[in-house]
Amino acid sequence: MIAFFSAIVSVSFIILLGAIAARTISLEAKALSQLSVYILAPALVADGLYRTTLSLQSAISLLLSFALISVILYGIIWILGYYLKLPTLTRKSLLATTLLPNNGNLGLPLIAFTLGDAGLERAIIYMIGSSILLFGIIPALLAGHSLSSGFRFTLKLPLVWAMLAGLSLRFFDLKLPFQLDTAIAQLGKAAIPIALLLLGVQLASTRFGVGRYETVASGLRLGVAPLVAYGVGKLFHLTGLDLQVLVLQSAMPVAVNTIVLVTEFGGDSVKVARTIVTTTLASLLTIPCILWLGS
């Protein structure tokens, strides 16, 4: 249990540094975000897949489990929206905050700290599925566009091509010349601290407030989602690290990028921003409990 809290403290410390930096040296979130999205995160994914020892069966099981979790959560939001007659903006916001966990900025470093490299391998697979949802499907759902337009947008992102490159190198057992694999690995190592600093910067500029919406949205993200994940994991007969990572990644607070999508494609950006802050702070209590229960 001490190890779990040590990991939480370590992660929180880096986030706090980001928040302090945002208020003292005018650190720009946009620059860090672009650095993470276009260079560091793709390097982390490519290196992780290139070096992974994860079996194909485990990877497929994790992706299928993630897909089913998303479908079930979507169904829950649709039912709530229909029977409670929620306004369109509220329904869209609730959909985004429920379906999009922060399994990149927070999930990867937390799992790396608590479950080691083997856990990180699985967390990267989960993040790939989540990235497809984040950039390919959710924008189409929020804006009412076709899924094909969403997937075309996804294909423009370096993360997808990094994934394909890492898988190709692994599948064909290819070796990169001139120690390029070492360079990519070094870039990948920078992804986690930069992502945590970015989270701190973004939280520093978000106003905190908790109302009925934020309470319900936080309960769905931090409570209902990991319960659904546990049930789905058992349905797919996942055990050990596979099940731990599936539940833990599903228990993460709302992804920071959710505010970008809601602002761009539809939803209540103020409520979403408050939910991001609320779930991030509350997760400092809920995640240790889930880690303890899963140990």
C-alpha positions as CSV (number, residue, x, y, z in Angstrom):
1,M,0.0,0.0,0.0
2,I,2.9,2.4,0.7
3,A,4.2,1.8,-2.8
4,F,0.8,2.8,-4.2
5,F,0.7,6.1,-2.3
6,S,4.3,6.7,-3.2
7,A,3.4,6.5,-6.8
8,I,0.4,8.9,-6.3
9,V,2.7,11.4,-4.5
10,S,5.3,11.2,-7.3
11,V,2.7,11.8,-10.0
12,S,1.1,14.6,-8.0
13,F,4.4,16.3,-7.4
14,I,5.1,16.6,-11.1
15,I,1.6,17.9,-11.7
16,L,2.1,20.5,-9.0
17,L,5.3,21.6,-10.6
18,G,3.4,22.2,-13.8
19,A,0.8,24.2,-12.1
20,I,3.4,26.3,-10.3
21,A,5.3,26.8,-13.6
22,A,2.1,28.0,-15.3
23,R,1.7,30.8,-12.7
24,T,5.4,31.8,-12.4
25,I,7.1,31.5,-15.8
26,S,4.1,31.7,-18.2
27,L,4.5,28.2,-19.4
28,E,2.3,27.7,-22.5
29,A,0.0,24.7,-22.5
30,K,-0.3,24.7,-26.3
31,A,3.4,24.3,-26.9
32,L,3.6,21.4,-24.4
33,S,0.5,19.8,-25.9
34,Q,1.8,20.0,-29.5
35,L,5.2,18.6,-28.3
36,S,3.4,15.7,-26.6
37,V,0.8,14.9,-29.3
38,Y,3.1,15.2,-32.3
39,I,6.5,14.0,-31.1
40,L,6.7,12.5,-27.6
41,A,3.5,10.4,-27.4
42,P,4.1,8.8,-30.8
43,A,7.7,8.0,-29.8
44,L,6.4,6.4,-26.6
45,V,3.8,4.3,-28.5
46,A,6.2,3.3,-31.3
47,D,9.0,2.3,-28.8
48,G,6.5,0.5,-26.6
49,L,5.1,-1.6,-29.4
50,Y,8.6,-2.2,-30.9
51,R,9.9,-3.6,-27.6
52,T,6.7,-5.2,-26.3
53,T,6.7,-8.7,-25.0
54,L,2.9,-8.6,-24.7
55,S,1.1,-11.5,-26.4
56,L,-1.2,-10.8,-29.4
57,Q,-4.0,-12.5,-27.5
58,S,-3.6,-10.1,-24.5
59,A,-3.5,-7.1,-26.8
60,I,-6.6,-8.1,-28.7
61,S,-8.5,-8.9,-25.5
62,L,-7.6,-5.5,-24.1
63,L,-8.8,-3.7,-27.2
64,L,-12.0,-5.7,-27.5
65,S,-12.7,-5.1,-23.8
66,F,-12.1,-1.3,-24.2
67,A,-14.5,-1.3,-27.2
68,L,-17.3,-3.1,-25.2
69,I,-16.8,-0.8,-22.2
70,S,-17.2,2.2,-24.4
71,V,-20.4,0.8,-26.0
72,I,-21.9,0.0,-22.5
73,L,-21.1,3.5,-21.2
74,Y,-22.5,5.1,-24.3
75,G,-25.7,3.1,-23.7
76,I,-25.9,4.3,-20.1
77,I,-25.5,7.9,-21.2
78,W,-28.2,7.5,-23.9
79,I,-30.6,6.0,-21.4
80,L,-30.0,8.8,-18.8
81,G,-30.4,11.5,-21.5
82,Y,-33.6,10.0,-22.8
83,Y,-35.4,9.4,-19.5
84,L,-34.1,12.5,-17.7
85,K,-34.8,14.7,-20.8
86,L,-31.3,16.2,-20.6
87,P,-30.6,19.2,-22.9
88,T,-28.5,18.5,-25.9
89,L,-25.4,20.3,-24.7
90,T,-25.6,18.5,-21.3
91,R,-26.0,15.1,-22.9
92,K,-23.0,15.7,-25.2
93,S,-20.9,16.9,-22.3
94,L,-21.8,13.9,-20.2
95,L,-21.0,11.6,-23.1
96,A,-17.6,13.1,-23.5
97,T,-16.6,13.1,-19.8
98,T,-17.8,9.6,-19.3
99,L,-16.2,8.0,-22.4
100,L,-12.8,9.8,-22.3
101,P,-10.5,8.8,-19.3
102,N,-7.1,10.5,-18.9
103,N,-5.2,7.3,-19.7
104,G,-2.4,9.1,-21.4
105,N,-1.3,12.1,-19.3
106,L,-2.1,10.4,-16.0
107,G,-2.8,6.7,-16.7
108,L,0.6,5.9,-18.3
109,P,2.8,7.4,-15.7
110,L,0.7,6.1,-12.8
111,I,0.7,2.6,-14.2
112,A,4.4,2.9,-15.0
113,F,5.1,3.8,-11.3
114,T,2.8,1.2,-9.8
115,L,2.8,-1.8,-12.2
116,G,6.2,-1.4,-14.0
117,D,7.1,-2.0,-17.6
118,A,4.8,-5.0,-18.0
119,G,1.8,-2.8,-16.9
120,L,2.9,0.0,-19.1
121,E,2.9,-2.2,-22.2
122,R,-0.7,-3.0,-21.5
123,A,-1.6,0.6,-20.7
124,I,-0.2,1.7,-24.1
125,I,-2.5,-0.8,-25.9
126,Y,-5.5,0.6,-23.9
127,M,-4.4,4.2,-24.9
128,I,-4.3,3.3,-28.5
129,G,-8.0,2.2,-28.4
130,S,-8.8,5.3,-26.4
131,S,-7.0,7.6,-28.9
132,I,-9.0,6.2,-31.8
133,L,-12.1,6.9,-29.8
134,L,-10.9,10.4,-28.8
135,F,-9.8,11.6,-32.2
136,G,-11.9,9.5,-34.5
137,I,-15.3,8.8,-33.1
138,I,-16.1,11.3,-30.3
139,P,-15.8,14.3,-32.6
140,A,-18.2,12.7,-35.0
141,L,-20.7,12.0,-32.2
142,L,-20.5,15.5,-30.7
143,A,-20.8,17.3,-34.1
144,G,-23.2,14.9,-35.7
145,H,-20.7,14.1,-38.5
146,S,-20.2,10.7,-40.1
147,L,-17.7,8.2,-38.6
148,S,-15.8,8.2,-41.8
149,S,-14.9,11.9,-41.5
150,G,-13.7,11.1,-37.9
151,F,-11.5,8.3,-39.0
152,R,-10.0,10.5,-41.8
153,F,-9.0,13.0,-39.1
154,T,-7.5,10.2,-37.0
155,L,-5.3,9.1,-39.9
156,K,-3.7,12.6,-40.0
157,L,-2.3,12.1,-36.5
158,P,1.2,10.8,-36.0
159,L,0.1,8.6,-33.2
160,V,-1.6,6.2,-35.6
161,W,1.4,6.0,-37.9
162,A,3.7,5.5,-34.9
163,M,1.5,2.6,-33.8
164,L,1.7,1.0,-37.3
165,A,5.5,1.6,-37.4
166,G,6.0,0.0,-34.0
167,L,3.9,-3.0,-34.9
168,S,5.6,-3.5,-38.2
169,L,9.1,-3.3,-36.7
170,R,8.0,-5.8,-34.1
171,F,6.2,-8.2,-36.5
172,F,9.0,-8.3,-39.0
173,D,11.7,-8.3,-36.4
174,L,13.5,-5.3,-38.0
175,K,16.4,-3.5,-36.4
176,L,16.8,0.3,-36.9
177,P,20.2,1.5,-38.0
178,F,22.4,4.2,-36.4
179,Q,20.9,3.5,-32.9
180,L,17.6,5.2,-34.0
181,D,15.8,2.9,-31.7
182,T,17.7,4.4,-28.8
183,A,16.8,8.0,-29.9
184,I,13.1,7.0,-30.1
185,A,13.3,5.4,-26.7
186,Q,14.8,8.6,-25.2
187,L,12.0,10.7,-26.7
188,G,9.4,8.2,-25.4
189,K,10.8,8.5,-21.8
190,A,10.2,12.3,-22.0
191,A,6.6,11.8,-22.8
192,I,5.4,10.9,-19.3
193,P,6.9,13.9,-17.4
194,I,6.0,16.3,-20.1
195,A,2.4,15.0,-20.0
196,L,2.2,15.4,-16.3
197,L,3.6,19.0,-16.5
198,L,1.0,19.7,-19.1
199,L,-1.8,18.5,-16.9
200,G,-0.6,20.7,-14.1
201,V,-0.5,23.7,-16.5
202,Q,-4.0,23.1,-17.8
203,L,-5.5,22.5,-14.3
204,A,-3.9,25.8,-13.1
205,S,-6.1,27.8,-15.5
206,T,-9.3,25.9,-14.8
207,R,-11.8,27.2,-12.2
208,F,-13.0,24.8,-9.6
209,G,-16.7,24.3,-8.8
210,V,-18.9,21.3,-7.9
211,G,-22.6,21.2,-8.7
212,R,-25.1,18.5,-9.4
213,Y,-23.8,18.0,-12.9
214,E,-20.1,17.7,-11.8
215,T,-21.1,15.2,-9.1
216,V,-23.1,13.0,-11.4
217,A,-20.4,13.2,-14.1
218,S,-17.6,12.4,-11.6
219,G,-19.6,9.4,-10.3
220,L,-20.0,8.0,-13.8
221,R,-16.3,8.5,-14.7
222,L,-14.7,7.4,-11.4
223,G,-17.3,4.9,-10.1
224,V,-19.4,3.4,-12.9
225,A,-16.7,3.2,-15.5
226,P,-14.3,1.0,-13.5
227,L,-17.2,-1.3,-12.4
228,V,-18.2,-1.8,-16.0
229,A,-14.5,-2.4,-16.9
230,Y,-14.3,-5.1,-14.2
231,G,-17.4,-6.8,-15.4
232,V,-16.2,-6.7,-19.0
233,G,-12.8,-8.0,-18.0
234,K,-14.3,-11.0,-16.3
235,L,-16.5,-11.6,-19.3
236,F,-13.4,-11.8,-21.5
237,H,-11.7,-13.9,-18.8
238,L,-8.9,-11.4,-18.2
239,T,-6.7,-12.0,-15.1
240,G,-3.6,-10.6,-13.5
241,L,-2.1,-7.5,-15.1
242,D,-4.5,-7.5,-18.0
243,L,-7.5,-7.1,-15.7
244,Q,-5.6,-4.6,-13.4
245,V,-4.7,-2.3,-16.2
246,L,-8.1,-2.5,-17.8
247,V,-9.8,-1.4,-14.6
248,L,-7.2,1.1,-13.6
249,Q,-7.2,2.8,-17.0
250,S,-11.0,2.9,-17.0
251,A,-10.9,4.5,-13.5
252,M,-8.9,7.6,-14.6
253,P,-10.3,11.1,-14.4
254,V,-11.7,12.9,-17.4
255,A,-9.1,13.4,-20.2
256,V,-7.9,17.0,-20.4
257,N,-8.3,17.0,-24.2
258,T,-12.0,16.6,-23.7
259,I,-12.3,20.3,-23.2
260,V,-10.8,20.9,-26.6
261,L,-13.2,18.5,-28.3
262,V,-16.3,19.9,-26.5
263,T,-15.3,23.4,-27.4
264,E,-14.7,22.5,-31.0
265,F,-17.5,20.1,-31.7
266,G,-20.3,20.7,-29.2
267,G,-21.1,20.6,-25.5
268,D,-20.9,22.8,-22.3
269,S,-17.2,23.7,-22.0
270,V,-17.6,25.2,-18.5
271,K,-19.2,22.1,-17.0
272,V,-16.6,19.9,-18.7
273,A,-13.7,22.0,-17.4
274,R,-15.1,21.8,-13.9
275,T,-15.6,18.0,-14.2
276,I,-12.0,17.6,-15.3
277,V,-10.8,19.4,-12.2
278,T,-13.3,17.6,-9.9
279,T,-12.4,14.1,-11.2
280,T,-8.7,14.8,-11.2
281,L,-8.8,15.8,-7.5
282,A,-11.2,13.1,-6.5
283,S,-9.1,10.5,-8.3
284,L,-6.3,11.1,-5.8
285,L,-8.6,9.2,-3.4
286,T,-10.4,6.8,-5.7
287,I,-7.4,5.4,-7.6
288,P,-5.5,4.3,-4.4
289,C,-8.6,2.4,-3.3
290,I,-8.8,0.7,-6.7
291,L,-5.1,-0.2,-6.6
292,W,-5.5,-1.6,-3.1
293,L,-8.6,-3.6,-4.1
294,G,-6.7,-5.0,-7.1
295,S,-3.6,-5.9,-5.3
